[in-house]
Amino acid sequence: MIPHDQNTRIIMHVDMDSFYASVEIAHHPDLYGKPVVIGADPRLNRGVISTCSYEARTFGLHSGMPISQAYQLCPQAVYLPVNMNLYRLVSERIMTILKQYSDLFEQVSIDEAFLDISQSYTYLSSPILAKEIKREIQEKEGLLCSVGIAPSRYYAKMASDFDKPDGMTIITPGDLLSFLENLPVSAIPGVGKHRFSLLKRAGIETIGDLGRTDLFTLVSIAGNWGIMMHHIALGLDTTGIRVAQPRRSIGRETTFLCDTDDPTGMRETLLHLTTSVHHTLVDSHLLCKTITVKIRDSDFCTKTRAVTIPTETDDLKTIIAEIMNIFTELYNGDTVRLIGVRLSGLVQKKSVQTSIFDYLS
């Protein structure tokens, strides 16, 4: 029920739309529909815009614009100071939501993160996950986000920027080059105004142009970054997410293409998911002590049940048996949209087991 190519990397980028302004609007509904600007006090005639609502952007306002210029263009906007304590609290809650969907998670700023969803989703099923994430963030925080899904972090970031606000763009490996062809080179993360102007002066305006330009020319314009840009333009980038912290758990889940009440099919899916997490467990030289099953029904009610076993293990038969027992106890016959498994209480497996003979030798 969850066929996918294990070798295909699928990276998701979640980017909150106009984050600071949207948080203020969510907490002060009377601001809804008004141009809202977060940044310096315009009465002081110094400083810049941190961010602004999309209503403010229709007046030509944008991040980094001098606040004095913003006030000239849109004096009727609501100007608010930056409230980082509030934004950090909301960000922490959003990142907690995102972390439950993938163990391979990387927060890159207060309002954006990458997830590697390769193990549990395909390009066909990934829109279901994206919609689920967007729905949960909107329901719990009253905020919109844009989601990009692609074969690498660079392409996923470009995809999330492609359709804002509240967008969702999926770039499959087969569609990648056609997607890139007519985008401006400024769509590549890291290509700022200065670099874009240098490329434009050389007649390179689109990513397609970039891919057709010889490396010598690009290096003469942009140094080593020219090599990276060329690599990206040709659709060759495979950069994944960066996870520095040690694993606390290993989980996989899947959202069914259609809600199901077939327990046999659900057990088959659990078997696939369990095999996948076990593979990661063994490859990481870890043992687990707690095993959890998660079920979300068609009404978005989520139930989980965990069992802690007496001794840490990496034995597949033991883990499968526990998961099937938990499922039997947890499933009540409702129609299910999502199912998942998680291994936690992880400890490093010793490479050499010490025996009494080691002490006697």
Phi, psi and omega in degrees: 000350178228057181293134171197159181281113183296341182270355181271119178277133178233110181252133177250135174244124178250121184233117180291139183275123175045057198303303184302312181296319181294324177296316179299318180293320179297327181270347177225081186304338179294346178275351184301131179086355181261154172289120183241131181238128177252126179160216184287161177284119182297339180289338179274348175059031177209158182097179186227172175282130171281310173198167179211160180289164180293333176295323178290328183292336178293343177266005180094006180282150178200164179301140178087351179288139175304135185297330178295320178292320178300318182293326177293321181284326186214074181293339182278357180293158173269117183259121183236148176285160177291130180242077188296328179300316178294314184295323179293319179299314179294319179300316180301320179292322179293317180294327175297320176299312184295322184297334182288347183264347177197139174286332180270090189230139177220114173276128183249348174197182182296337187231019178208152182205156174251146173229135170266113184249019187299326187283337187243347186226159173247173175295334178288319183268347183299328177300329179295317178295316180301316179296322179297314179296314180299318180296315183295318179295319181292320181292320186274329185240350181070027185238152177256151175221161174248141186237133173239137180231128186197176184284350178210169183295322179298313182290325178295319177297317178296324180293318180291331178283342189292326186225091181234150354275171174058037183262169174211116181234128182242125179245109177281160178306323181290335181263357191299309184295321179292327177294318184286329192315308188257005177289146175293150181298338178293348177287343178285124178304130180101348177268100182272188184298317183296310181295322179297319181294323177295317179294318180298321179298332179270007179083015181254104184245329180249165178293329174299316176302319182299317180293333181270357181270139181290152185298324181302316180296316182293321179293323179294333180273315192234010180065214182297332178297335177297325178294316180295317179299319180296318178301313179296317183297330180275001179076023186262353184289136178232023184298126178263197180271162183250117180243107185270326187282150178296151181293136172257336178201165176231123183221155172219144174212162178217143173260124183292146177300324174228139177303145187224150171237024181267102183296329178295316178295323179293321177295322178297318178295317177301323179296316177299312182296319181295317178300321180294313180293327179294321178300316179293320179302311183292316180298330181270001180057048181240159171240152179241156179237335181239134183237129186231141173243140181236135177227130174241124184273180185292345176265011179067021173276124184254131177236138175228152173217136183237147175233131175257121184270160186298324185228139178302144185212159167232020182282119185298317182298319179297315182294316179298316181300316179296318181294318180292324176294317179297317180300317180301319180286327188274322187283129184246013177096356179292161174286132189247139176253335183216145177216147182203165177227154179213137174249129181221189187062043188282140174225151180289135178279131179290135182290330179231123179280127180278134179237172180298332181292334177295329181278336182271343183282000000 
